[in-house]
Each structure stands twice: as C-alpha cells, then as structure tokens.
Amino acid sequence: MLLAIDVGNTNITVGVFKGKEIVNTFRLTTKQSRTSDEYAIHLSGMLLQNGIRFQDIKDVIISSVVPNVMHSLGSAIIKYFNLVPIVVEAGIKTGIKVVTENPRQIGADRIVDAAGACGIYGGPVIVIDFGTATTYDLIDKDGAFLAGITAPGIRISAKALWEDAAKLPEIEIKKPESILAKETISSMQAGLVYGQIGQTEYIIRKIKEEANMDEPIKVVATGGLGSIIAPETDAIDVYDPNLTLSGMRLIYEKQNRK
C-alpha cells in the first residue's frame, strides 16, 4: 500500500492507496509543534482504526507547503515505517513542466493538483483548489503549467469579517436559503458563498479568454469548500475531492522506486 500525505496550511490530509484505488482518507490539523513520535502515534492510530498496520505500508509520498513540519514528519516515517519518503520538490519527476517566470515559486500542492487533473482528465485544464487560499492554475494539453492565480480562501475571507468587524459573529460557512438575506448570519453567508461563486466564474472566463486556446478547456475543482461552490455553477465541469492525493499517486508512479 502507498501512503500519500498532503501537508496544507490548515490540515494534513492522508490517503491510503491499494494499487490505483484509494481505500482510506483521514485528516489531522496542521500543528508545527508535533514531534516525530506524536506524528507516529496519530498516523498509526488512524491507520489501525481502518485495519491497516505499519507493515502494510510499502512506500510513502509527501507533498507539503509547510516546511517547518517536514523534519518531524519525515523522521516519523523513517523511524516507525522504516521507509524513506518521496518528497514532492524540485527535481522530482511529476509530468508537469512549469514554464512560469520563477518555477520554484510554484507550490508542491499546485503541482500535484496539476498532475492529478492532467493524468485523470487530460489537458488543457483549469485546476481550482478551494483551500486556505483559492488557487486557479492553467495547464495545457502537454502538461505545461502556464499560469496561476491566487486569491483569499473562503475561510480567510470569513475570518477577516468576524475578526475585523466588531459586531459580526463567527459563522458556519454554507449556502443560505436565499441571497436576499434578512439577518446578519445569512447576509454573511450570502456574501461569502455567492461572492466566491462570482469570483470563480469571472476568473474562469478571463483565463479562457486570455489563454485563447483552440481546444476546449476543462475546469476541475478540488478542496474541502469546493463541495459548496462546485454544484452552484456550470463553469466547473468536475469536482474531485481526492484530486491532490490522486496526483501524488501519479507522481509516485513516475519515480524509479526499487
């Protein structure tokens, strides 16, 4: 089995693959103060809860946008799984060629999303990840990463509302019954959700307009809050909650691993 670990700014998402099939997923909050032993306890506990032992894991791949957790997490994999993990970083085979001005500035999360979208759905494709930030990336039919747009994520926007406006409460992020809100909570929900839908549709339209490609461009979305946005717009063709993990599996398969 392959263990794929995606370290994001908010959560660490873990997927277990048996061949090409993802058999389990679970999440940890991203805390930089964990020791390698603590990571091992959390990982082993969640694996055992799903009937998977350390010994069942034959390889590990990690994608991270939080460098400070990597030493402890990597040490936990080496110490307890007796495996040296593959880390998605510069120099690794991904199938994605970054042709932006500074390729090293493109995060590992965006590369694995691009690999997943191209490998599963084909290019050209716009990949949207509704995470801590909302990212929009354009990849052509040959797997070239052409451009990326970064916007505040829905949770960042929500947090700004209730932290910077004294009378606004902390709320659940969900689509309200109507955009015609009649009280504070649903008015905030309407602004956040419909505002994100509007942003999404406009950015997709502008990307397609300026890219001016001959082939139709697919739009694939992922990320936790994408499940709220994707059903509300025809601009998104596919919502795939496991796109990042699937991209990591595809990148793993490209490595000359003995």
Secondary structure, DSSP 4 states (H G I P E B T S, - for coil): -EEEEEE-SSEEEEEEEETTEEEEEEEEE--TT--HHHHHHHHHHHHHHTT--GGG--EEEEEES-GGGHHHHHHHIIIII----EE--TTS--S-EE-SS-GGGS-HHHHHHHHHHHHHH-SSEEEEEESSEEEEEEE-TT-EEEEEEEEE-HHHHHHHHHHHSTTPPP------S-SS--SHHHHHHHHHHHHHHHHHHHHHHHHHHHH--SSPPEEEEESTTHHHHGGG-TT--EE-TTHHHHHHHHHHHTS---
